[in-house]
Amino acid sequence: MTAPWTEAQVGALAPDANALSAARALGARWHEAGHRDTALWGMWHGGGAPPYLTVVDLSGPAYRCSCPSRKFPCKHALSLMLRWSAGAVPDTDTVADFAAEWIASRAKRAREPDRDTAIRVPNPATARQRRARVTAGLDDLDIWLGDQVRTGLAQTDRSYRAFEAVAARMVDAQAPAVAAVLRQLPTTVATRADWPRIVLREYARLHLLIAAHRRLDELPDALGASIRTHIGYPTSAESVRAEAPLRDRWMVLGSRTTEEERLYTRRTWLYGRNTHRWALLVDHCFGSPGFPNDVPALGAMADAHLHYYPAAAPLRALWGERHGTDEPFTTLPGTSGTIAAALEAHARALGADPWLRSWPVLLPEVTPVVDDSGWRVVDSEGAALPLAPSEQPWRLLGISGGHPVTLAAEWTQEGLVPVSALVAGEVLDVAGERAAPRGTNSGAAAAGSGADPTSVALLGTARRSPDPARLAPPVAAAAVRLRTDPALLLLESAALRDAYERGGVPAESGDIPAPALDDPRPRLPQAAAVRLAEMLRGTSNFLPEWFDAAEPYDYRAPDALCALLLEHASGSSPWRTALLRLAGRRGQWLAARHPQWRTLSWPDIDTELDEDTWRFGGPQARRNWLARLRVEDPAAARGALIEVWPKESGPLRAELLATLEPAISPADEDLLESALDDRRADVRRTAAGLLTRLPDSAFARRMSARAAAWLRPTTSGTPHLVVDLPEAIDTAAQRDGIVDRGVEFTYRWNGGPDVVAGRLRQLVAATPLRFWQSGNADGRPDTAELGPERWAGIGVDDRFRQPLFDGWVDAALAQGDSRWAKALFEAGVPSDAALLRRRELFALLPVEDRTRHLLRLDGSWLSEIEALLPAMGHPWPDAVANHLMLLLADRARIAAQHAGTHGASPAAHRSLLTTASVHFPVTAAPAVGALARRCDDPTWVRAFDLLADDLTHRSKMLEELQ
């Protein structure tokens, strides 16, 4: 019985992200699904007839589905495999007939000899015709190359059209690999400052390739095979598999997929555990990355035969016979080499095949380093290799953290290109960001001077003759023996210089910086780290719940995740503090080396607060320090702020004062009273807002006194409130925050701004709510029996009704009074401004009252329900979730019975369904799935399936954190 695959393994088979997302949304509409041995099958009912019949042969894998999709595998096959991965497909004793018939037909075809795959013997006449066509095309190209350097690169046509015309001639001559080289040159000319050197180098290699092709019959077979490959002669898989196989336990050390004009190419690097030989698997797929599933996962190895393509420096290979099953590996035997040894291996390969553009290398115990001079890897002896200018492997730097790693990479003519790193027994992909190609020199400097081949090529050999004797001695010794046309002499001298420079690269030297400090916190579980990375890349709606659930554990992220966390934290992320704390010390070390990340303000990760942060840190760091101290020791935080208060300036004063809000107490009153006299308006507003939270403060007594003088209720007959605010506000009232703020309070009366109404709102908002039931002191009417409900409905002049109500709303929210919140909520909303704050009032009600209110609303109040649901906390109570399911099921029933009814489709409730997927209790997933199975409308089936899948996703997400 085949063991279920992981969700990640299934996801890797998806042709694109949309197909995988659609597969997850199909949910529980599967019937008669089963699994036996390597057969997996099921019938998906989409609300129509007949159902789609889906079969997966796990030995391939191979897929068959009766749906019309052109994707491979389709969403139904992916959905079936995801359910099998989750354990939702039962094992059976027999295979369904439709599945058994298809699998049997596959087995029959596999047993029959395939006439089309028999080893073909090339027709000698056809081979001779192709050889003649290629030779003629290359001869034309050689003449063109000579003309280019004879005229001078600075004078020739370097447009895309010019290069494309020559490339098209090579395609006609059946030399596609040569055409591909020519088509890359316009981009080089447009983007590289050192383009003359690069263009001359490519011209020289092409001239050398043409010369070698003329002598093809005289060369060894292996070198001849390499020449044919670099020109573009085809090599059949049958002829490759006829080569002698090499058996080993092949370890997968890296994989890359690229796309160009819808042609996807996957390159997989293998390393022999016993032979210590490299192999490269290359797969192509047009339209979508539907590659065969014959390559083990990164970090796994396969006992197998490989057949190498014929070459002077064999590297590319094909799978042969496989033995046993794939196994993971945690060590790399025979990795005691150095950077010098890797360069020597590259030189040997280049000597065998001078047209090689890259060669894999394995560098044990090297440390990646980045500084102002660029990227390098440095070994324990201080030898260093530069990375290609296009590489910015911040992920690799985060994995290393200044400690040595074993690195698998490609050594190219531009520098080192990292592929993967082995750290603590785990192989990690280190694909980094790609920077724009750039030259290290200006155009003039790149051209060189004197008789340098590049400067001669720019001017042209018609104006300046090449002087090979002025090249490096080893190159000059060979070049001076050349006797040919000056243009061809220049190309051949440049080819010699290119081979010498690439094969004789000396190791640089470098220093290793101090590594990152250890982070003693527990590491985030791997499954949770993988899911977090997926959610960050997709900006998932479930991220707030993930961060809330992870906070009590205080995890540190795996080192490989730090670069991604910092990338998102550097943007306008609402979870910046959580991301930075998760990145921890390793992330802090990494950020110090990145020009954009080094300005991030870090939360305290250490268990003890560092007073140096408070004394010398940046504004955000100091604010965070004081906020944390306020939670741990409110008195100490107040004392620290009082100590520096006279010396603080700027907007930071208000931010520091706002940190007093948690655990605010009468002990803070003196500092807040002094802040009312501050020169900055934002400081005064902050202080007044905090003082409203102290009902026994002098500030509260002053506000109560003003309210008693300016607001007079009458209790005879119908209660009424008389508003009598003075036209001019005295200095004391202005100090307490009653000022004219027309921009903030845009009340109008008689066609103009009403500043008196704005003052009324400020007065009511700052007055303790208990004032309104304070009895008959100071000769005022007795209002002790007027509760919040009656005050909310008291009569008042129309001019002041809205600001009075708004002030009470402000006071109820600031003072957290649930009685007043309930009264104001039930009193309605006399203004648009109050409507926006109705949800905040609702949130102050006890959860039982909130739940009862929502349960009283039927389907005609779905908009009201949606507006209030965010005040229900997270997750929503079960009763609310069940009530909402019933209301949505009723809409689904209407949609099934009366197609096209306005407001009955899931599209009309998209935002409500999205909110439900975030806040429904995860335990509601089975009920939602059952609702989908009972539903008759296909669109609502998909909506409920997607909701159930989201709830399952959240459930797994929370389990992974434990």
N, C-alpha and C positions, 0 to 999 in steps of 0.2 A: 504494500500500500504506500503510495507516494505521500510523503509528509507535506502538510500545507506550506505554501510559500508565505513569506512575510509580505506585509503591505508594500514595503519599499521595493521588493522584487517584482511585484505586480505592476507598481507604478512605473518601473523602468521599462516595461513593455509598451506603455502608452505611446501612440504616435505623436501626441501633443498634449499640452496641459488642458485644453478644452475637452478633449475626449475623456481624460481622467476625471475631470469635474462632472461631466455629464454622466459618467458611469456611477459615480457616487450618488448622484441624484435619482438613480433608478430604483433604489431602495428595495422594498420587500415584495415586489410584484412578480417574484419568481414562483413557479409551480413545477412540481415533479422534478426538482433538481436532485442530482445525485453524483456520487464519486465512487469510482472503483479503479484500482491500479492507476493507470495513466489516463483514464477517461474521466472527463468532467462535463456534465451536460445540464440543461435546464430549459424551461419554456417560459418566456417573458410575455405577460399579458399587459398590453398597454391600453386596455379599454376597448379595443377593436378586435376584429377577428380576421384571420386566424392569428394565434400567438407566434412570436418569433422563436424558432428552434435554434438553440445555440449549443455548440460542441467545442470542447478544447481538448486536444491531444497533448498532454503535459510532457510527453517524451520529446516533442519538437522544440518548443511548443508549436502547434499549428492550430488554426481556428477555422470554424465554419459557422455562419449565421445566416438565416433566411431574410435578414433585414436588408434594405437597399443601400446601406452605408458603403462608401468606397474606402473608408479608413480601415487600417489593418494593424492590430485587431480593432474591431468596432467597440462601441461603448457597452454593448450587451456582453461581449466576451470579457471585457475588463470588469464589468459589474459582477459577473458570475465568479470570476477569479477572486475578486475582493471579498465576496461573501464566503467563498471557500477558505480564504485566508483568515477570516474572522470566525471560522468554525460553524457557519450557518448552513453548510451543505452537508447532508448526512452521507455516510458511507453505506453502500448497498451491496447486495449479493449478486445482482445482475445489472447489466448495462441496458439502458433504454434502447428500443429498436432503432430509432433514427440515429442515435449516436453510434451504436454498434455497427450499423451499415456503413457509415462514413469512415469510421476507424478501420474497418476491415478492408475497404477499398484502398485506403492509404497503405496498409500493410501489403496488399497485393501488388500495388504499383512499385513498392520498394523492393519486392522480391523479383520482379520481372526485369530482365536486362533492358536498359535504355539505349536504344540505338543512337540517340542523339548525343549521349555522353560517352560513347566509345572514343578511345584516343584517336584523334584525327591525324592523318599523315598529310602535311602540307603539300599542296600541289607544287612541284618544282617550278613549273612555268609561272604560276601566280607569284611565288616568292621572288623569282627573277624580275618580274614586271614591277613589283613593289620596290625592290632594291634599286632598279633603274630610276623609278620615279623619285624615290628619296634622294638618290645621288644627284639627280638633275636639280632638284629643289635646293639641296644644300650647296651645290656649286654656285647657284644664283645668289644664295644668302652670303657666301664667302666673298663674292664680288661686291655685294652691297656693304658688307662690313669693312672691306678695304676702302671703299669710296667714302664711308663715314669718317674714318680717322685720317684719310688723305685730305679731305676737304676741311675737317676740323669740327669737333662736336659743337663748338659755339656757333658755327655757321649753318649746320644742317637743320632740317625740319624735325623738331622734336614733339610734334603734336600727336594726339591720340590717333588721328586719321593716318598719319604717316606710318606709325608702328603697326596699326591694324592692317594696313595694306600688305606689309611684309608678312605678318602673322597669317593672314588669309592665304598667301602663297604657300606657306609651310603646311597649312591644313590641306591644301590641294595636293601637296607633295607627300602627304601621309606621314608628316613629322609633327604630330600634335604636341608632344612635350616641348619641342623647340618653339612652337607657336605660343605655348603658355608662358614661356620665359619672356618672349618679346612683348606680350600683352601686359606684363607687370611693369615694364620700363616707363610708360607715361606717368604712372602714379609716382614712381621714384623721382622722376624729373620734377614733378609738381610739388612734392612734399619734402624732399631732402635737400639740405644745403650742400651736401657733399655728393650730389648726383653725378658730376663728371667722373669721379673715381669709381662709383658703382657701375655706371654705364660702360666704362672702359673694361671693368672687370668682367661683366657679362658678355661683352663682345669678344673678349679674349677667350673665355671659356667656350663660347660657341665656335670660334675659329679652331680651337684645339679639338673640339668634338668633331668638327667637319674633317679635320686632318686625320683623326683616328678612324673615322668611317671610311675614308679612302683606302686605308690599310687594314680593313676589317678581316680579310682572309689571312693576313700575316700574324694576327694577334692571338694570344691564348684564348681558349673558348670562354673562360670566365670573364676576362676583360671585354671580349666581344659582346657577351650577354649584357654587361653593364652599359656599353655604348649603345646597343640597340634599345635598352630601357630608357636611357636619357634622351634618345631621339623620339621614341614613342612607338617602336615596334610592339605589337601585341604579344603577350605570353599567355598561352592557355593554361587554365587550372589543371587540365589533364597532363600536360607536359611537366608542370611543377610537381604533381604528385607522382610522376614517374621517377623523380629524383630520389636518391637514397634518404630515408627518414632518419631523424635524430630523436631518440627517446630521452625524456627527462621529466622532472617534475617542474613544470613551467609556472612561475609565480607572476601574477599580474601586478605590475608596478605603476600602471597609469593608463588612462584612456582619455582621448579628446575627440569631440565631435565638432566639425566645422560645416558651414553651408555656403555654397556659392551657386547662385542662379538655380536654386531649388535642388541642387545635387548635394546630398549629405554625405560626408566622409567621416568614418570613425577610425581612429588610429589607436591601437592597443599595444603597449609595450610589455613584453614578457622577458623574464630572466631565468635561465636554467639554474636550478638549485645545485646540481652536480657538475654540469659542464661549464657554468659561469658564462654562458653565451647569451647574447641579446637576440631577440626576435621581435619583429614588428608585424602585426596583423592589420591589414587595411581592408575596410568594407565600405562599399558605396551603396546608396539607396536614393532613388529619385522621388521627389515629391514630399516625403516625410521620413523621419529617422526610424524606419521600421527594420532595423538590423536584425540578423539572426541571433537567437539567444544561445550562442555557442561559446561565449567568452565568460569565464568565471568572474565573479565580482572582484573589485579592487581589494587586495589583501588575501585572496584565495589562490590556490594553485591546482593545476590539473596534471595528472600523470598521463602523458600523451606523446605521440610521435608528431614531429613537425617536419614539413618539407620546405626547404629554403628555395626561393627563386634563384636561378643561376645568376651569379654576380661575382665580381672580383672581391668585393667586400660584402658577403652575404648578410642580409638583415631581414628583408621582407620574407614572410613565410605563410604557409597554409596549414591548417589542422590536418593531421592524419588520424590514425586510429587512437581512440581514447581508452583509458584503462581506469576502472574504478570511478569513484565520485570525487568531486572537488572537495578540497580541504583548506582550512585557513592556515596561515603561517604567521609566526610572530618574530622570527629571526631571519637574518640574511647571512648565510655562511659564506666565508671567503671574502669578507668585505674589509680587508685590512689595508686597502690601497690608499694612495694619496692623490692630491691634485696633480702632481707631476706624473704619476702613473696613468691617470685618466687622459692627460694631454698626450702622453706617449701612445696610448691605444688609439686615440683619434688620429695621430700622425700616421700610424701604420695603416689604418683604414683609408686615409686620404692618399697615401702613397699607392695603394692598390686601385683606388678609384678617385682620380682628381676632381671629378664632377660632383662628389658628395656635398650636400648642403648642410647636413647635420649628422650627428652620431650620438647615440645614447651613452651616458656615463653614470656610474654609481659612485657617489662621494660619501664615504663614511666619516662621521664625526666632524662635520663642517658647521660653521655658525653663520647664518645670514646677517649681514650688516648693512645699514643704510646711513649715509651722512651726506654732507654737501657735495661730495664728489660722486655720489651715485650709489648703486647697489653692488654688493659683492658677497661672495661666500668665502670664509676664511677657515683653514684647517688648523689643527693643533700646532703645526710647525710654523704658522704665520704666513703660509702660502695662500694666495687669494686668486679667485677668478671673477671677472666682472659679469654682471647679468646683462642681457640684451637691453638696450635702451627702451624697448617697448614694454618691458616687464616691470610691474609694480606689485610684487607678491606680499602684500600686507598680511594676508592670511598665513603665509609661511613664517613671516617675522613674529606673528602672534603665537604660532605653534612653538617656535624656538624659544622666544623670550630671552634671547642671549645665551641659551644653552645649545650645545652641539646636537645635531640631528643627522641621520643618514638620508641623503638626498638623491633621488633619481631625477635626472635632467637630460636635456639635449644640449650638446655643445654645438653652436652654430657659428657662422662667420660674423654675426653681430654680438655674440656673447652667449651666456648660459641662459637656458629657458627651463625653469623648474617644472617638474611634472608631479612628483609626490614626495612625501617625507615619511620615514619610519621612526616613530616615537613611541617608546614604552610598549613595543610589540604591536602597534597599530599603524597600518598604512593609511595616510591621510592625503587626499587630493589637495594640491596647493595652487590650483588655478588662480591667478591673480588678475587684477585689472590690467587692461591693455592701454598703454599710453600711445599718443599719436607718434608715428615715426618721426625721428628727428636726426639731424646730423650734428656732430659735435663741433664742427668747424664752420666758419663762414664759407661762402662760395669761393672767395679768393684764396683763402687758406687751403681749402680742399684741393684746389688746382695745383698746388705745389709751386715750384720755381725751377728755373734752369732747365735741365734736360730730364726732369722727372717725367715718366710716361704720361701722367695725367695732364700736365701742362702742355706736352707735345700734342696729345690727342685733342685738346681744346683748340689749339692753333691750327693743327693739321700738319701732316708730314710734308705737304707741299710747301709749307713755310718754315718748318723747323725739323731737322733730322733727329731721329732718336739716337741716344748715345748709351748703349747697354753697359758700357764700362763704368758708368757712374751709378749703377745700381749696387745693392748690397753684394759684397764679394762672392758669396756662393751663387747668387743669381747671375752676376756679371760673368763668372767663369763659364757658365753654360751659354749665356746669351751671346757672348762675343764670337762664338763658333757658328752662329746663324748667318746664312748668306741668302738673302731674299730681298724682295721689294721692301722699301722703307715702311710702307703701311703695314705689311704683313709682319715685318720685323718688330714693329711696335706692338702688335697684337700678341705675338709669341713671347716677347719680353714681358709684357703685362701678365700673360698666363703663367710664366715662370715665377714672377714676383708674387702673384696671388697664391700659388701653391706653396711657396716658401713662407709667406707671411701666415697662412692658415695652419700649415703643418709645423711651423717652428714657433708657435706662440709660447712665450715664457710665462710662468706664473708670476703674478704680482705679489705684493706683500700687503698685509693689513693687520690692524689691531682689533681685538675683540672687546667690546664695551662690557661694563658691569651688567650682569644679568638681572632679570626682574626678581623681586623679592617673592618668597613663597607665600601663598595664601592658605591659611589653615582651615578655611571654611569647607564644608562638604561640597563635592562636585555635583553639578546638575546631572541627573541621570541622562544617559545617552539618548534614549528614546524621546525624552522631553526636550533635549537640545535640538534634535532633528526637527521636531514639530515646531519649536519656536522659530527656527530658521525659516521654515516654510511659511509660517504665519507672518513673519516680518516682511518677507519678500512679497507676499500677497496682501499686506496691510489688512489682516484678518480682523473681523469684528469681535473675535473672541480674545483678543490680546488683553483688554482690561481684566477679564476674569482670570486669565493665565497669570498675570503679574500679581493680582490679589491673592491667588492661591499659592503662589511661590514665595510670597513675602515672609511667611512665618519660618520657612526653612533656611532662609538667608544663604542660598546656594551661591557658589561661584561658577561661572560658565566654563565649559571646556575651552582650552586654549585656542582651538581651531575656530571657535565662534567669536572670539574677541573682535576681530576686524569688522565683522558684520554688525555687531552691537554698536561699535563706535561710529560706523557709517550712518546708522539710523539715528544715533544720539546726536550727531552733528547737524542733522536736519531739524525741522520744527516738530520734533516728536513729543507728544504729551507724556511719554514714558521715559524721558531722558534720564531722570534720576534713577529710576529702576534699572534701566539699561546699563548705566555707568556702575551702579553698585554690583550688578551681575558680572560685569567685565572685571571688576576687582583690581587687584594689584597688577596682574598681567596686562589688563587693558590700560591702566594708568601708565605703565612702562611703555606700551606700544604707542599710546597717544602722544607721548613726549617726543616722538620721532616723526610725527606726521604734521605737516604745516597747517592743516585745517583742524586737526583734532587736539592739538596741544593747547588750544584756548578753552577747552571744555572745563567747566567748573565741577569738580569731583565731590561727591558726598563722602563723609568720613567712613572709611572701611575698617579702620582699627577699632578695637573695643574701647580705647581710651581717647578722649578728646585732646587734641593737641592745641595748647594755648598759642603756639606760634601762628596757627591758622587765624586765630582771632586778632592777633597783633599785626601780622604782616600779610595776611592773605588778601585775595581779590574780593570785590564786593559780594559776589554770589557765594563764594566760599565762606565769608564771614557771616553772611545771613544764615546759611545752612548750619554753621557751627552754633550760632546763637539759638536757632530754632530747635536744634537737637538738645542743647543744654536746658532750654525752657521746659521740654518734656521731662528730662531726667531730674532737674533741680530748679524749679521755678524761681526760688529766692536767689540762687547763684546767678541765673540769667539776668534777673532784674539788677542785681548788683554790678554785673559786668557792663550792662548798658548804661547805668548811672555813671559809672567811672569814666566812660569814654564820651558820654553825651555832649559835654561842652565842646569837644574837639571834632565831633562829626559834622559833616556838611554835605550838601547836595541831596539828591533824591534817595540816597541810602538811608537817611534819617527816618523817613517814613517807613521804609521797608523793615528796618530794625525795630521800630516801635510796633509794627504790626505783628511781630513774633510774640508779643505778650498775650495775644488772644487766647492761646491754650492756657488753661488754669488761671485765668485772670481773677484777681481777688482784690479786696480793699487795700492790701499792701501796695498795690501798684498805683493807687490813686494819686499820691503826691507827684510821681513822675509824669503821669498823664495830665495833671493840672498844670504843671510847668510847661508841658508841650503845647497847651492852648495858647501860650504867648509866643510861640515860635514864629519866625519870620516867614517860613514856608507854608503856603496854604495847604499843601498835601499833608504836612505834618499835623497841622491843626485839625483837618478833617479826620485823619486817622485817630487822633487822640479823642475827639468828640465821639466818634463811632464806638471806641472801646469803653468810654465812660458810660454810654447808654446801657452797657451790660452790667453796671454796678448800681442797682436800684437804691442802695442806701448811701450813695456818694453825695457830696456837696453839689456836684453837677446835677444829679437827679433832683435834689431839693430845689435848686434854682429853676430848673425847667418846670417842676410842679407848681412853683409859685407863679411863674409867668402864665402857665395854663389856667391857674385859678383866677388870675387878673384879666386875662384876655378872652377866656371862654366861659360863658355862664349858661348852665342848663336851667331850664324851667321844668318843674315836675307837675305843675297844676294842669290838669287836662291832658292833652297829648304832649309827651315829652318833646322838648325843643331845645336846640343849642344855639345860643346867640354868640356870634363871633365878633369880637371888637378888638382887632389888632391895631396898634398905633401905626400912623403913617410913617413915622421915623423910628428906626431901631437904635436904641442906645448902644454905647460902646460895650457894656457888659454882655448884652445879648449877642452882639457880633462876635465877641470873644468865645462865646459858647457855641458858635457855629450857625447862628441864624443870620444868614447873609442873603443877598440877592443873587441867585444863580439861575438866570434866565435860560441859559443854554441847557441846563440839566432839567429844569422844571418848566416846561413850555405850556403853562396855563394861560388862557386868554379870557378876557371879559370886555364886553362892549367894543370888540374889534381890535383890542390891543393887548399886549402882554400884561398878565396879572401877577405882579411881584408879591402882593399880599397873600395870594393863594399859595405861592411857593413858600413863603415864610410860615404859613399855617402848617403845611406838610412837615417842614423841618421841626417845628415846635411839637407837633403830635408824635412824630417819629422818635424824638429824644425824650419824651415824657414817659415815666414808668407807667405801665398799664394799670397797676393797682391804684393809681391816682383817680381813675374814673369811678372807683367805688370807695372813695375816701371819706364819706360821711358829709356832715354839714359844717365843717370847720370854716372859720373866717367868714361866717354869714352866708356861705353858699347853700343852695337847696340840698336836701338830703338825697344823695344818689346811691346810697349803699345797696339799695334793693335793685338797682338797674344792672343787670348782668350783661355780659358781652353781647348776648343775642339782642337785647333791647337797645343797647348803645349802637349796634350796627344798623338798626332801623330807625334811629332817632331823627326827628325832623330838623332840617337845617336849610339855610338859604341855598338856592340852587348854585350860586356862585362858589360856595365852599364845600358842596357835597363831595365832589371828586377829590380835592386835596385832603379833606378830612379822612376819607376812606383810604386813600393811598398812604397817609401817615400811619393809620392804624395797622395797615398791612406791613409797613416797614418795621413798626414797633413789635408786632407779633413775631415776625421772622427774626429780628435781632435778639429778642428776649426769649425766643423759643416757647411761647405760651400756647399750648395746644387748645385751651378753651377759647381764646380769642381767635385762633386760626380756624377752628370749627365754625364759630359764629360768622366770621367774615366769609368763609368759603360758602356757607349755606345762604348768605345774604345776597349772593350774586355778584356781578361785576359791573359797576356803573361806568367803567372806562376801559379803553383798550389797554392802557398800561396795567391796570389791575388784572386783566385777562391773562396777560403774559406771566403774572406771578401767582396765578391760581393754583398751579401745580405745586409751587413751593409751600403754599398754605396747606394743601392736601397732604404733603409729606410730613407735616407736623402732627397730623392726627394719629392716634394709636392705630396700629396695624389692623386691629379688629374692626375699627370704624371704617378704615379705608377699604378693607375687603368687603364689608357689608354694603358699602356704597356701590362698588363695582358690580357686585352680584345682583343688585336691584336693576341694573341697566340691561336692556334687551338688545337685539340686533340692530334696532334703529338708532342706537346710541354708540355705534362702533367708533365714530370719530371722537366722541367724548372719552370713551374708554382708552383709545390710543393716546389721547392727550394726557391722561392721568397715569397711565401705566408706568412711565419712568419714575414716578414717586413711590412705586411699590418695592423698591430695593431689588436685591439680587440674591438668589433667584426669586421669582414670584411665588407666592403661596400656592400650594396645590389646588386649593379651591378656585383661585383666580384662573390658573392654567386650565383646569377642567371646564370652567364656565366659558372661557374663550374658545376652547375646542368645540364646544357645543354650538356656539354662535357661528363659527366658521363652517362647521358641518352643515348648519342650516343654509348658509350661503351656497355650499357645494350642492345641496339638494335642490335648491332653486335653479342653479346653473344647469343641472342635469335635466330638470323637468321643463325649463323654459330657456333654451339656448339663446344667448344674446341679451338676456336681461341686464339692464344697466346696473352696475355696481355688484354683480354676482360673480364675476370672474376673479381669479387670484391676482390678476394684474391690478385690479382696483384696490387690493389690500396688500400690495407688495411691501410697503413700509411696515405694516403691522406684522406680517409674516417674518420679515427680517428681524424685527425687534423680538418677536417670540423665539426665534432661533437662538438669540443671545441670552434671553432671560427666563425661558421656560426651565423648570427643574429637569435635570437630565433623566430623572426616573420616569418622565412622561414619554420617553421614546417608544416603548411598546404600545402605549395607548394611541399615539399618533400613527404608528405603523398599522395598527388595527383599523384606525379611521380611514387610512388610505385604501385598505383592502375592501372596505364596505362602500367606498365611494364609486359612483357611476360616471362622474364627469372626468375625462382624461386629464384636463388641465389641472383640476384640483387633486387628482391622483399624484401628478408630478410634484405639485406644491407640497402636499403632505409627506411624500417620500423624501423630498429634499429637507423638510423640517425634521423628520425622524433621523435622517442621516447626519444633520448638523448636531442634533442632540447626542447621537452616538459618538460623533467626533469630540464633542466637549467632554463626554464621559471618559473616553480614552485619555484625553488631554489631562484631566484631573488625576486619573489613576497613575499616569506616568510620573507625576510629581512626588508620589509617595514612596 
